[in-house]
C-alpha cells in the first residue's frame, strides 16, 4: 500500500473515532442533563407536605420582657421613590426564634456558627397538652420521653425534640405569657428531661411557648445546661398539631449574623 493511502486510511480512522467520541460525549451530556432536570421534580415530589412552623412576626407578638420584638421605620416611600423599604430594629429573642449556645455562655457557638448539618434533622414531637391544660407551668419530664420512645421508637441521633403543649391556642391573649396574677406561666422542659435527651444524642429542643424553661422557673436550668453544652433551642413554634409525633424532617432557617446569640428564624417541616 502507498504512503498516501496509509495516511488517508489513518486520517479516516481518526475522524471516525473522533466522531464516535463526540457523539458519545454528547449523548452522555444529554443523559446527564436529562437526569438533572428529572431529578428536581422527583425531589420535589418526594418532599411531600411542607408545614410552616413559624409565627408571623410583628410588634404585637408576645416577648419575654413584654417589649416589642421588632420595630419598623420607613426608609424609602413608594409614592416618592417607586419602591419601598423598611428599616428594622429586631431583638434577637423574639418571634419564632433560635437560642444559640452563645445565649447562655460567655464564649460559645454563635448562631452564625451553627453547623448546617444540625439545622436539617428528624423531628420528634412530645405531646403534653393534657397536663398543660391542668398546669400552666407543666414540664416535659423523663417519663414523657420514655412514653414517646415506647410509642414511636428511639429518638434519632441529632433529632430536634419539640414540646407540643397546645399553647399556640392562647396566642393573642395575655395567658400566652402570664397568669391572671401577672406571673409568667407557660410550659417548658425540665432539666431532668433535657439531661436524658443529651444522653440520647438529641441535637436540639423546641417549644411552642416563650421559653425552653417553664414560666415559673427561677434558675433557667434548661437554658443554663442545654445551651452551654453546644446545643440550640427553638422557641414559639407554630402548627405542631399538623405533624405526626415522628417521621417529619425539620428545616431551620437560622439567621447568620456574626456573634449572634440567636434570632428570628423561618422553621419548616416536611412530611
N, C-alpha and C positions, 0 to 999 in steps of 0.2 A: 504494500500500500504506500502511496506517495506521501511526502511530508505534509502537503496541503490537505490531503484527505484526512490524515490523522488529526491535524489541527482543527479542521472543520468538525470532525466527529467529537473531539473533546469539547469544543465550544457548544455544540448541540447538546451534549450530555450535561454540561454545566448549566446551560439555560433551562433544561428540563428540571434539573434538581432545584435550581433557584425558584422556578415556577411552582414546584411541589411544596417547597418550604414556605413560599409566600402564601399560597393557598391554605396550607396547614395552619400557619400563624393567624391568618385572617379568620379561619374557621374557629380556631381556639379563642381568639379575642371575642368573636361574636357569641360563642358559647358562654364565655365568662361574663360578658356584658348582659346577656340574657339572664344568666344566673343571678347577677347582682340586682337586676330590675325585678325579677320574680321574687327575690329574697325579701325585698322591702314589704310588698303586700302580704307575703307569707308571715313575716314577723308581726305585722300589724294585726293580721287575723289571729295569730297565736296569742297576742297580748290580752285579748278578751275585754272585759268591762273595766273601765277606769273610774275609780271613786275618788273624788276630791275630799281630802280630809282637812282642808284649810278654811277657816272662817274668813269672811270678808272683813278687811281691816280698815277701821276709820277711827276718828277721835272719840267715838262713843263706846268703843269696845272696852269691856272691863279690864282694868290693870290692877296689879297687886297693890300699888301705892295710891290708886284712885285718880291719878293724873292722866290726861290724855296721852296715849302712846304714840300718836302721830299728829303732827301739825302741818297744815297746808298754807303756803304763801304763794300768791300768784306771781310768777316770774315773767311770763310772756302772755299777753292778752290776745285772743284770737281775732277780735274785731279790729284791733290795732295793727296786728302783725301777720295775720293769715295763718298762724299756727298758735298752739298754746302749750304752756309748760308750767309745772308746779315746782316750787322749791319745797322740799320735805324736811321736817325735823322729826326723826324717828328715834324712839328709845328702844334699845336692843331687845328687852324682855317684855314684849307686848304683842298682842295678836297671837296667832298660831306661830310659835317660835321655838328655836333651839336654845337649850342651855349647853354651852360648850364646857369642857373641863376647866378652862381658864376662869369661868364664872365664880367658882369657889376655890380657886388656887391662885397663889401669887404668881407662879410661873409654871404654866402647863400648856396644853394644846389649845390654841385659839380656834375659833370657828373656821377660819381660813385654812387651818392646818389639818382639819378632819380628813381622814383617809377616805377618798371617794368609794373605796370598796365597802366601807361600812355604811354608806348612805343609800345603798340598794341592798335590801335584806329581807328575809322572811318576816312576816308579821304574825304575832300571836296575841290574841285579844282575850283578856281575863275579865269576865263579866261579874261585877259586884253590885249590880243595880238593886237587887233585893235588899241587901243590908244597907246600902246607901240611902234607900227610902226611909229606913228607920233611924239612921245615924248620919247626920250631915258630915261628920268627920271620920267616916268609915275608911278602913285601910285595906289594901291588898296585903294579905298575910300569907305566911308559908303554906297554910292549909289550902288557900285558894290556888296557889301554884301547883300543889300536889293534885288537887282536884282537876285542874286543867290538864296536867300530864296524863292522869288516869283516863280522861275522856278523849284526849286528842293526840296523845303520844308525846315523845320527848320534844323539848324546845330546841330548835336547831341552833348550832353554833352561830354566833353573830346576830341572832334574831333581835328584833325590837319587840319587847313585851309591853303591850298597851293596856291600860285600865279603862274599862267601859263602865262608868258609874251612872250613866244616864243624865249626867249634869248638864249636857247641852240643852235639855228641855227648859232649864232655868235661865238661859241666856236672854237678856233683855229685862231681867228683874234683878233687884238688889240681892236676892237669895243665891245668885250665881257666885257672889263674893262673900256675903256676910249673913248672919242670922238676924232675928228680929231685934236683938240687943246690940247689933252693930259689930259683933265679933266675927273674925274670919271663920268661915265654916264651909268646908268642901272636902271631898275625899282625896286620898293620895296613897302612896305606897308606904308600907312600914319598912324600917331598916332591916328587920329580920328577913323580909321577902326579897329585898334587893341584894342582901348578902347571899341569899340562896341563888338568886339569878346570876350573880357573879360567878359562883362556883359552877353553875350550869353552862357558863360561856355565853350568856346573852350579851349583846353589844350595846343596846340602848333600851330606854324605857320611855313610855309616853303616857300622858294623862289627858282626859277631857275636861280638866279643871285648870285653875290658875297656877297650880304648883305641884311639883313632884311629891312634896310632903303634904300631909293633910293640913287644913286650915288652922287647927288648934295646936300645931307643932310649935314648941318653944325653942327647939335647938336645930331645926333644919337638918335632922340626922341623915336623911337620904341625900340631900344636896351635898352635905359635908363628907359623905363616904363614896357615893356613886361617881360624882363628877371628878374628884381628885384621883380616882382610880383610872382615869383616862377614858371614861365612857361619857356619852352625852344623853340628854333627855329632851323630850318634846312636850310642850305644854299647850293647852287649849286646842286639842284635836277635835275635829268635827266628824259627823257621819259614820261613827264606828258601828252603828246598828245596821248599816248597809253591807257589812262584811261578815264572812264566816269567822269562827274562832281561830281557824288555822287555814293555811293554803294560799293566802294573799301574799303578794310581794310589795314591799314598801319602797317608795322612791322619795327621798328627802332632798328638796331643792334648797340646800343650805346656802346662806349668804357667804361671801368670801371677802370680807373687809379685814385688813391687817389688824392683828391684836384684838379681834372681836371676841367678846365673852359670850356671844350668841347672836340671835337676831331673827326677825320675822322670816318665815320660810314657806314655800309652797310645797305641801306634802300630799302625795297621792299614793293610792294603792291600786294594783292590778290583780284581778281575779279571773 
